[in-house]
């Protein structure tokens, strides 16, 4: 199981170098409250009964999705709490904020149906997500999604992709919406890390620079 203590120490050291007080920095991480861990361990109950975009029958697939142990271990021992934005432009979310973002935020609230859960936001209002599909070596890749990626089309009563590459747009008629689906998400959304542990390592070592400029 991944040990994140060196990563957390580097993040704390970066905040210290930016002039924050050590006493305040130590409050940015805590051991998670057991009841709040359910926001990750029981996705169907959390989002099936609280989503502002879907009813529980739309989210039945969440019953079979399991958060990888390395991700869960991070939040058990080091749940972020009211953290400032990191040098990369990323703000890690607390468990409560993860729940709220994926229940009512856009595009997060639409993506949760497809096993993609937001765990962080960026300075520009975009979201960092875990793709809980197609796990490799029990690890989940990390994505960045533009805040204008998709929206609800009232006239057609569907969620459609707004921001898509030209090769996908060309497959649809001018008046045909690009329907939100996992296959289309994979064609549109850039990967920022092959695993959560890689993502955290790069954040801690400031390897992304400005993450939005690189990937969006």
C-alpha positions in Angstrom: 0.0 0.0 0.0 1.3 3.4 -1.0 2.9 5.4 1.8 2.1 9.1 1.3 4.0 10.6 4.2 6.9 11.8 2.1 4.5 13.4 -0.3 2.5 15.1 2.4 5.8 16.4 4.0 6.8 18.0 0.6 3.5 19.7 0.2 3.7 21.0 3.8 7.2 22.2 3.1 6.1 24.1 0.0 3.4 25.9 2.0 6.1 26.7 4.7 8.3 28.3 2.0 5.4 30.4 0.9 5.2 32.0 4.3 2.4 30.0 5.9 2.6 29.2 9.6 3.5 25.6 10.5 0.6 25.4 13.0 -1.8 26.3 10.2 -0.2 24.0 7.7 -0.6 21.0 10.0 -4.4 21.6 9.9 -4.5 21.1 6.1 -4.5 17.3 6.6 -6.2 15.1 9.1 -7.3 11.5 9.7 -10.7 11.1 8.1 -13.9 10.7 10.0 -15.2 7.1 9.4 -18.7 8.2 8.5 -17.4 10.6 5.8 -15.3 7.9 4.2 -18.6 6.5 2.9 -18.5 9.3 0.4 -15.8 7.2 -1.3 -16.5 3.7 -0.2 -20.3 3.7 -0.9 -20.7 5.7 -4.1 -24.2 4.5 -4.8 -25.7 5.5 -1.5 -23.8 8.8 -1.5 -24.7 9.9 -5.0 -27.7 7.8 -5.9 -29.6 9.4 -3.1 -28.1 12.9 -3.2 -27.3 13.8 -6.8 -29.0 16.9 -8.2 -28.7 15.6 -11.7 -29.6 11.9 -11.5 -32.0 9.6 -9.6 -30.9 6.4 -8.0 -32.0 4.2 -10.9 -29.6 6.2 -13.2 -26.7 5.4 -10.9 -27.1 1.6 -10.3 -23.7 1.0 -11.9 -22.0 2.7 -9.0 -22.8 -0.3 -6.8 -20.1 -2.3 -8.5 -17.4 0.4 -8.5 -14.7 0.1 -5.8 -12.2 2.9 -4.8 -8.7 1.5 -5.1 -6.9 0.9 -1.7 -4.1 3.3 -2.4 -6.6 6.1 -2.9 -8.6 5.1 0.2 -5.5 4.9 2.3 -4.6 8.5 1.4 -7.9 9.9 2.6 -8.0 7.7 5.7 -4.6 9.1 6.9 -4.4 12.5 5.1 -7.8 13.9 4.3 -7.3 17.5 2.9 -8.9 20.2 4.9 -9.5 23.8 3.5 -6.2 23.7 1.7 -4.9 26.6 -0.3 -4.2 26.2 -4.0 -0.9 24.4 -4.8 1.7 25.8 -7.2 0.2 23.8 -10.0 -3.1 25.6 -9.6 -4.8 22.6 -8.0 -6.8 22.5 -4.8 -7.3 19.1 -3.2 -10.9 18.6 -1.8 -12.0 17.3 1.6 -14.4 14.3 1.7 -17.3 16.6 2.3 -16.3 18.8 -0.6 -15.9 15.8 -2.8 -19.5 14.7 -2.0 -20.8 18.2 -2.6 -18.9 18.7 -5.9 -20.0 15.3 -7.3 -23.6 15.8 -6.2 -24.2 19.3 -7.6 -21.1 20.7 -9.4 -20.8 20.9 -13.1 -19.4 19.0 -14.9 -18.7 16.7 -11.9 -22.3 16.0 -11.2 -22.8 14.7 -14.7 -19.6 12.6 -14.8 -20.2 10.6 -11.6 -22.7 8.4 -13.5 -19.8 7.2 -15.6 -17.5 6.2 -12.7 -15.5 9.4 -12.9 -15.3 11.2 -9.6 -13.9 14.7 -8.9 -11.3 14.9 -6.1 -9.8 18.4 -6.8 -10.5 21.7 -8.6 -8.2 24.1 -10.4 -7.7 27.8 -10.1 -9.7 28.2 -13.3 -12.7 26.2 -12.1 -11.8 23.0 -13.9 -11.9 19.6 -12.2 -9.4 16.8 -11.5 -11.0 13.4 -11.5 -10.3 9.7 -10.9 -11.4 7.4 -13.6 -12.7 4.3 -11.7 -13.2 2.3 -14.9 -10.6 -0.1 -16.4 -8.3 -0.1 -13.3 -4.8 -1.2 -14.1 -2.8 -2.9 -11.4 -5.6 -1.8 -9.0 -4.8 1.8 -9.8 -6.9 4.5 -11.3 -5.8 7.1 -13.8 -6.3 10.8 -13.2 -8.0 13.2 -15.6 -8.5 16.9 -16.0 -11.9 18.1 -17.3 -12.7 21.5 -18.6 -15.6 23.2 -16.7 -17.4 23.7 -20.0 -17.0 20.1 -21.1 -20.7 19.2 -21.0 -24.1 20.6 -20.1 -27.8 19.7 -20.1 -29.7 20.3 -23.3 -33.3 21.2 -22.2 -34.7 21.0 -25.7 -33.3 17.5 -26.3 -33.5 16.3 -22.7 -30.0 15.0 -22.6 -26.5 15.8 -21.3 -24.3 16.7 -24.3 -20.6 17.3 -24.7 -19.9 20.9 -25.7 -16.1 20.8 -25.8 -15.0 18.0 -28.1 -12.1 17.4 -30.6 -12.8 17.9 -34.2 -12.6 14.2 -35.1 -15.4 13.4 -32.7 -17.5 16.4 -33.8 -17.3 15.3 -37.4 -19.0 12.0 -36.6 -22.2 13.9 -35.6 -24.7 15.8 -37.8 -24.9 19.5 -37.2 -28.1 19.3 -35.3 -27.2 16.1 -33.4 -25.8 16.4 -29.8 -22.6 14.7 -28.9 -24.1 12.5 -26.1 -22.2 12.1 -22.9 -20.9 8.6 -22.6 -17.8 6.9 -21.2 -16.5 6.1 -24.6 -16.9 9.8 -25.7 -15.3 11.0 -22.4 -12.2 8.9 -23.1 -11.9 10.5 -26.5 -12.2 14.1 -25.1 -10.6 14.3 -21.7 -6.8 14.4 -21.2 -5.0 12.1 -18.7 -2.7 13.9 -16.3 -1.4 10.8 -14.5 -1.6 7.0 -14.9 -2.3 6.6 -11.2 -3.3 8.5 -8.2 0.1 8.0 -6.5 1.8 9.4 -9.6 -0.5 12.4 -9.6 0.2 13.1 -5.9 4.0 12.6 -6.4 4.0 15.1 -9.3 1.9 17.6 -7.3 4.3 17.4 -4.3 7.4 17.8 -6.5 5.8 20.6 -8.5 6.2 18.8 -11.8 3.1 20.1 -13.4 3.9 23.8 -13.4 0.5 25.3 -14.4 -1.6 22.2 -14.9 -4.3 24.0 -16.9 -1.8 25.4 -19.4 -0.3 22.0 -20.0 -3.5 20.0 -20.5 -6.4 22.3 -21.5 
